[in-house]
Amino acid sequence: MALPEIAEARKLSDNEISEQINGTRRELFDLRFQQATSRLENPHRFRHARVKLAQLLTVQQERQRSTTTL
């Protein structure tokens, strides 16, 4: 499974980005819960989820900065 591309995140609308951020945070919570209960099957999903969350937050910040400077 390849890492998510930031270009895909830039194609999303503001609402979609917010939904994706919430979903990714929930996924990370679930992964931590699975790890704590020793049911985690794919530990690489942590890295993918963290990268995806960072990219989404970056795009969101870029958009917020561009609207405040105009």
VOKOLDO-597757 format. One record per atom (N, C-alpha, C, CB): x, y, z; chain; residue in three letters; residue number from 1. Coordinates in nm, 4 decimals, decimal comma, padded with zeros to 6 digits. Glycine has a CB too. Example, Ala and Ser with C-alpha at 12.3 -4.5 7.8 and 13.67 -1.06 7.14 Angstrom:
2
R         c1         c2         c3   unit   code   pos
R    01,3190   -00,5690    00,7800      A    ALA     1
R    01,2300   -00,4500    00,7800      A    ALA     1
R    01,3200   -00,3300    00,7800      A    ALA     1
R    01,1308   -00,4473    00,9046      A    ALA     1
R    01,2850   -00,2250    00,7080      A    SER     2
R    01,3670   -00,1060    00,7140      A    SER     2
R    01,2900    00,0030    00,7870      A    SER     2
R    01,4084   -00,0598    00,5725      A    SER     2
END
This chain:
70
R         c1         c2         c3   unit   code   pos
R    00,0837   -00,1167    00,0000      A    MET     1
R    00,0000    00,0000    00,0000      A    MET     1
R    00,0889    00,1239    00,0000      A    MET     1
R   -00,0956   -00,0007    00,1208      A    MET     1
R    00,0713    00,2089   -00,0987      A    ALA     2
R    00,1521    00,3286   -00,1118      A    ALA     2
R    00,1029    00,4378   -00,0174      A    ALA     2
R    00,1505    00,3782   -00,2560      A    ALA     2
R    00,1945    00,5264    00,0148      A    LEU     3
R    00,1577    00,6395    00,0991      A    LEU     3
R    00,0639    00,7322    00,0229      A    LEU     3
R    00,2831    00,7160    00,1463      A    LEU     3
R   -00,0244    00,8007    00,0933      A    PRO     4
R   -00,1163    00,8923    00,0255      A    PRO     4
R   -00,0402    01,0087   -00,0378      A    PRO     4
R   -00,2219    00,9455    00,1241      A    PRO     4
R   -00,0931    01,0593   -00,1473      A    GLU     5
R   -00,0331    01,1719   -00,2175      A    GLU     5
R   -00,1017    01,3016   -00,1738      A    GLU     5
R   -00,0436    01,1529   -00,3714      A    GLU     5
R   -00,0234    01,4060   -00,1547      A    ILE     6
R   -00,0803    01,5336   -00,1124      A    ILE     6
R   -00,1618    01,5962   -00,2248      A    ILE     6
R    00,0303    01,6297   -00,0675      A    ILE     6
R   -00,1321    01,5617   -00,3488      A    ALA     7
R   -00,2097    01,6149   -00,4615      A    ALA     7
R   -00,3558    01,5711   -00,4516      A    ALA     7
R   -00,1490    01,5684   -00,5959      A    ALA     7
R   -00,3792    01,4515   -00,4009      A    GLU     8
R   -00,5164    01,4040   -00,3823      A    GLU     8
R   -00,5885    01,4877   -00,2774      A    GLU     8
R   -00,5173    01,2555   -00,3417      A    GLU     8
R   -00,5176    01,5257   -00,1723      A    ALA     9
R   -00,5781    01,6062   -00,0666      A    ALA     9
R   -00,6108    01,7461   -00,1173      A    ALA     9
R   -00,4848    01,6142    00,0547      A    ALA     9
R   -00,5289    01,7980   -00,2070      A    ARG    10
R   -00,5520    01,9334   -00,2594      A    ARG    10
R   -00,6737    01,9392   -00,3508      A    ARG    10
R   -00,4291    01,9822   -00,3350      A    ARG    10
R   -00,7162    01,8276   -00,4041      A    LYS    11
R   -00,8328    01,8224   -00,4924      A    LYS    11
R   -00,9644    01,8266   -00,4142      A    LYS    11
R   -00,8277    01,6964   -00,5778      A    LYS    11
R   -00,9595    01,8012   -00,2844      A    LEU    12
R   -01,0802    01,7940   -00,2025      A    LEU    12
R   -01,1311    01,9336   -00,1668      A    LEU    12
R   -01,0532    01,7134   -00,0749      A    LEU    12
R   -01,2609    01,9428   -00,1418      A    SER    13
R   -01,3196    02,0693   -00,0958      A    SER    13
R   -01,2901    02,0857    00,0537      A    SER    13
R   -01,4747    02,0731   -00,1231      A    SER    13
R   -01,3181    02,2037    00,1053      A    ASP    14
R   -01,2933    02,2314    00,2471      A    ASP    14
R   -01,3722    02,1367    00,3380      A    ASP    14
R   -01,3295    02,3765    00,2796      A    ASP    14
R   -01,4985    02,1122    00,3029      A    ASN    15
R   -01,5815    02,0219    00,3834      A    ASN    15
R   -01,5281    01,8793    00,3793      A    ASN    15
R   -01,7266    02,0246    00,3343      A    ASN    15
R   -01,4860    01,8359    00,2621      A    GLU    16
R   -01,4317    01,7009    00,2484      A    GLU    16
R   -01,3035    01,6861    00,3290      A    GLU    16
R   -01,4057    01,6678    00,1009      A    GLU    16
R   -01,2218    01,7899    00,3303      A    ILE    17
R   -01,0982    01,7848    00,4088      A    ILE    17
R   -01,1311    01,7711    00,5571      A    ILE    17
R   -01,0119    01,9112    00,3840      A    ILE    17
R   -01,2269    01,8486    00,6052      A    SER    18
R   -01,2663    01,8401    00,7461      A    SER    18
R   -01,3178    01,7006    00,7807      A    SER    18
R   -01,3736    01,9449    00,7781      A    SER    18
R   -01,3983    01,6434    00,6918      A    GLU    19
R   -01,4496    01,5080    00,7146      A    GLU    19
R   -01,3366    01,4064    00,7152      A    GLU    19
R   -01,5528    01,4708    00,6077      A    GLU    19
R   -01,2423    01,4211    00,6227      A    GLN    20
R   -01,1284    01,3295    00,6153      A    GLN    20
R   -01,0418    01,3405    00,7410      A    GLN    20
R   -01,0439    01,3586    00,4897      A    GLN    20
R   -01,0227    01,4628    00,7901      A    ILE    21
R   -00,9434    01,4822    00,9124      A    ILE    21
R   -01,0102    01,4108    01,0290      A    ILE    21
R   -00,9262    01,6332    00,9443      A    ILE    21
R   -01,1396    01,4303    01,0440      A    ASN    22
R   -01,2120    01,3632    01,1535      A    ASN    22
R   -01,2058    01,2118    01,1388      A    ASN    22
R   -01,3587    01,4092    01,1574      A    ASN    22
R   -01,2227    01,1628    01,0173      A    GLY    23
R   -01,2171    01,0190    00,9936      A    GLY    23
R   -01,0795    00,9605    01,0210      A    GLY    23
R   -01,2573    00,9887    00,8520      A    GLY    23
R   -00,9762    01,0326    00,9840      A    THR    24
R   -00,8397    00,9845    01,0060      A    THR    24
R   -00,8051    00,9856    01,1541      A    THR    24
R   -00,7392    01,0700    00,9279      A    THR    24
R   -00,8509    01,0884    01,2254      A    ARG    25
R   -00,8282    01,0914    01,3706      A    ARG    25
R   -00,8993    00,9748    01,4383      A    ARG    25
R   -00,8768    01,2253    01,4306      A    ARG    25
R   -01,0194    00,9441    01,3922      A    ARG    26
R   -01,0930    00,8299    01,4475      A    ARG    26
R   -01,0199    00,6989    01,4167      A    ARG    26
R   -01,2371    00,8255    01,3906      A    ARG    26
R   -00,9662    00,6896    01,2945      A    GLU    27
R   -00,8917    00,5697    01,2558      A    GLU    27
R   -00,7690    00,5516    01,3452      A    GLU    27
R   -00,8491    00,5778    01,1076      A    GLU    27
R   -00,6965    00,6602    01,3722      A    LEU    28
R   -00,5806    00,6517    01,4611      A    LEU    28
R   -00,6223    00,6089    01,6016      A    LEU    28
R   -00,5075    00,7866    01,4668      A    LEU    28
R   -00,7341    00,6607    01,6497      A    PHE    29
R   -00,7848    00,6197    01,7807      A    PHE    29
R   -00,8134    00,4703    01,7820      A    PHE    29
R   -00,9120    00,6987    01,8171      A    PHE    29
R   -00,8817    00,4226    01,6776      A    ASP    30
R   -00,9137    00,2800    01,6688      A    ASP    30
R   -00,7881    00,1943    01,6608      A    ASP    30
R   -01,0020    00,2534    01,5478      A    ASP    30
R   -00,6887    00,2413    01,5867      A    LEU    31
R   -00,5633    00,1664    01,5747      A    LEU    31
R   -00,4920    00,1583    01,7097      A    LEU    31
R   -00,4710    00,2318    01,4698      A    LEU    31
R   -00,4918    00,2692    01,7836      A    ARG    32
R   -00,4304    00,2658    01,9171      A    ARG    32
R   -00,5060    00,1705    02,0097      A    ARG    32
R   -00,4269    00,4073    01,9785      A    ARG    32
R   -00,6369    00,1689    01,9976      A    PHE    33
R   -00,7180    00,0792    02,0792      A    PHE    33
R   -00,6878   -00,0666    02,0436      A    PHE    33
R   -00,8682    00,1096    02,0601      A    PHE    33
R   -00,6782   -00,0967    01,9142      A    GLN    34
R   -00,6454   -00,2324    01,8706      A    GLN    34
R   -00,5071   -00,2729    01,9190      A    GLN    34
R   -00,6531   -00,2432    01,7180      A    GLN    34
R   -00,4127   -00,1794    01,9157      A    GLN    35
R   -00,2782   -00,2106    01,9607      A    GLN    35
R   -00,2768   -00,2408    02,1101      A    GLN    35
R   -00,1833   -00,0953    01,9289      A    GLN    35
R   -00,3532   -00,1662    02,1865      A    ALA    36
R   -00,3584   -00,1861    02,3308      A    ALA    36
R   -00,4209   -00,3201    02,3671      A    ALA    36
R   -00,4358   -00,0735    02,3963      A    ALA    36
R   -00,5127   -00,3674    02,2841      A    THR    37
R   -00,5785   -00,4951    02,3115      A    THR    37
R   -00,5158   -00,6105    02,2328      A    THR    37
R   -00,7267   -00,4851    02,2787      A    THR    37
R   -00,4005   -00,5841    02,1730      A    SER    38
R   -00,3236   -00,6851    02,0976      A    SER    38
R   -00,4024   -00,7456    01,9823      A    SER    38
R   -00,2786   -00,7959    02,1906      A    SER    38
R   -00,4836   -00,6645    01,9146      A    ARG    39
R   -00,5583   -00,7134    01,7991      A    ARG    39
R   -00,5156   -00,6450    01,6697      A    ARG    39
R   -00,7068   -00,6930    01,8211      A    ARG    39
R   -00,4072   -00,5688    01,6747      A    LEU    40
R   -00,3614   -00,4946    01,5581      A    LEU    40
R   -00,2925   -00,5890    01,4609      A    LEU    40
R   -00,2664   -00,3804    01,5994      A    LEU    40
R   -00,3459   -00,5978    01,3390      A    GLU    41
R   -00,2905   -00,6889    01,2390      A    GLU    41
R   -00,1924   -00,6198    01,1449      A    GLU    41
R   -00,4022   -00,7513    01,1588      A    GLU    41
R   -00,2172   -00,4933    01,1133      A    ASN    42
R   -00,1337   -00,4208    01,0184      A    ASN    42
R   -00,0750   -00,2958    01,0830      A    ASN    42
R   -00,2143   -00,3832    00,8935      A    ASN    42
R    00,0401   -00,3070    01,1493      A    PRO    43
R    00,0968   -00,1907    01,2179      A    PRO    43
R    00,1404   -00,0793    01,1229      A    PRO    43
R    00,2145   -00,2337    01,3009      A    PRO    43
R    00,1607   -00,1105    00,9944      A    HIS    44
R    00,1995   -00,0069    00,8987      A    HIS    44
R    00,0880    00,0943    00,8766      A    HIS    44
R    00,2387   -00,0698    00,7660      A    HIS    44
R   -00,0352    00,0606    00,9133      A    ARG    45
R   -00,1475    00,1529    00,8962      A    ARG    45
R   -00,1310    00,2778    00,9829      A    ARG    45
R   -00,2792    00,0827    00,9302      A    ARG    45
R   -00,0553    00,2675    01,0955      A    PHE    46
R   -00,0269    00,3838    01,1784      A    PHE    46
R    00,0446    00,4910    01,0965      A    PHE    46
R    00,0579    00,3438    01,3006      A    PHE    46
R    00,1493    00,4502    01,0280      A    ARG    47
R    00,2287    00,5458    00,9504      A    ARG    47
R    00,1450    00,6078    00,8395      A    ARG    47
R    00,3530    00,4774    00,8909      A    ARG    47
R    00,0691    00,5269    00,7700      A    HIS    48
R   -00,0135    00,5780    00,6602      A    HIS    48
R   -00,1178    00,6781    00,7123      A    HIS    48
R   -00,0836    00,4611    00,5868      A    HIS    48
R   -00,1781    00,6468    00,8253      A    ALA    49
R   -00,2801    00,7352    00,8810      A    ALA    49
R   -00,2177    00,8663    00,9293      A    ALA    49
R   -00,3541    00,6655    00,9966      A    ALA    49
R   -00,0994    00,8583    00,9912      A    ARG    50
R   -00,0327    00,9797    01,0378      A    ARG    50
R    00,0088    01,0688    00,9216      A    ARG    50
R    00,0891    00,9440    01,1219      A    ARG    50
R    00,0604    01,0084    00,8137      A    VAL    51
R    00,1003    01,0850    00,6955      A    VAL    51
R   -00,0220    01,1505    00,6330      A    VAL    51
R    00,1720    00,9943    00,5923      A    VAL    51
R   -00,1298    01,0740    00,6212      A    LYS    52
R   -00,2525    01,1284    00,5625      A    LYS    52
R   -00,3048    01,2456    00,6453      A    LYS    52
R   -00,3603    01,0190    00,5516      A    LYS    52
R   -00,3060    01,2305    00,7773      A    LEU    53
R   -00,3533    01,3368    00,8648      A    LEU    53
R   -00,2656    01,4607    00,8507      A    LEU    53
R   -00,3556    01,2893    01,0105      A    LEU    53
R   -00,1354    01,4435    00,8467      A    ALA    54
R   -00,0445    01,5569    00,8324      A    ALA    54
R   -00,0675    01,6291    00,7000      A    ALA    54
R    00,1010    01,5103    00,8424      A    ALA    54
R   -00,0886    01,5543    00,5936      A    GLN    55
R   -00,1130    01,6157    00,4634      A    GLN    55
R   -00,2440    01,6935    00,4635      A    GLN    55
R   -00,1149    01,5091    00,3535      A    GLN    55
R   -00,3478    01,6355    00,5209      A    LEU    56
R   -00,4772    01,7038    00,5257      A    LEU    56
R   -00,4695    01,8315    00,6083      A    LEU    56
R   -00,5841    01,6111    00,5831      A    LEU    56
R   -00,4015    01,8254    00,7215      A    LEU    57
R   -00,3877    01,9434    00,8058      A    LEU    57
R   -00,3043    02,0510    00,7361      A    LEU    57
R   -00,3241    01,9056    00,9399      A    LEU    57
R   -00,2041    02,0096    00,6600      A    THR    58
R   -00,1218    02,1042    00,5847      A    THR    58
R   -00,2046    02,1769    00,4803      A    THR    58
R   -00,0046    02,0322    00,5178      A    THR    58
R   -00,2841    02,1024    00,4055      A    VAL    59
R   -00,3681    02,1634    00,3027      A    VAL    59
R   -00,4695    02,2575    00,3669      A    VAL    59
R   -00,4402    02,0549    00,2197      A    VAL    59
R   -00,5262    02,2162    00,4776      A    GLN    60
R   -00,6233    02,3005    00,5477      A    GLN    60
R   -00,5582    02,4316    00,5936      A    GLN    60
R   -00,6827    02,2250    00,6689      A    GLN    60
R   -00,4380    02,4237    00,6476      A    GLN    61
R   -00,3666    02,5432    00,6914      A    GLN    61
R   -00,3310    02,6327    00,5731      A    GLN    61
R   -00,2400    02,5044    00,7680      A    GLN    61
R   -00,2883    02,5734    00,4630      A    GLU    62
R   -00,2561    02,6515    00,3438      A    GLU    62
R   -00,3774    02,7320    00,2980      A    GLU    62
R   -00,2074    02,5595    00,2305      A    GLU    62
R   -00,4912    02,6672    00,2978      A    ARG    63
R   -00,6135    02,7352    00,2543      A    ARG    63
R   -00,6546    02,8451    00,3515      A    ARG    63
R   -00,7271    02,6348    00,2389      A    ARG    63
R   -00,6392    02,8212    00,4791      A    GLN    64
R   -00,6745    02,9227    00,5784      A    GLN    64
R   -00,5825    03,0436    00,5658      A    GLN    64
R   -00,6671    02,8644    00,7209      A    GLN    64
R   -00,4553    03,0196    00,5428      A    ARG    65
R   -00,3609    03,1307    00,5287      A    ARG    65
R   -00,3849    03,2090    00,4017      A    ARG    65
R   -00,2185    03,0796    00,5306      A    ARG    65
R   -00,4240    03,1397    00,2949      A    SER    66
R   -00,4458    03,2106    00,1698      A    SER    66
R   -00,5716    03,2975    00,1756      A    SER    66
R   -00,4560    03,1115    00,0547      A    SER    66
R   -00,6707    03,2561    00,2531      A    THR    67
R   -00,7931    03,3369    00,2640      A    THR    67
R   -00,7749    03,4527    00,3604      A    THR    67
R   -00,9105    03,2503    00,3092      A    THR    67
R   -00,6882    03,4401    00,4585      A    THR    68
R   -00,6687    03,5487    00,5536      A    THR    68
R   -00,5771    03,6563    00,4976      A    THR    68
R   -00,6120    03,4951    00,6835      A    THR    68
R   -00,4916    03,6251    00,4033      A    THR    69
R   -00,4005    03,7244    00,3470      A    THR    69
R   -00,4637    03,8022    00,2329      A    THR    69
R   -00,2740    03,6575    00,2988      A    THR    69
R   -00,5784    03,7567    00,1842      A    LEU    70
R   -00,6421    03,8282    00,0740      A    LEU    70
R   -00,7211    03,9454    00,1184      A    LEU    70
R   -00,7294    03,7384   -00,0020      A    LEU    70
END
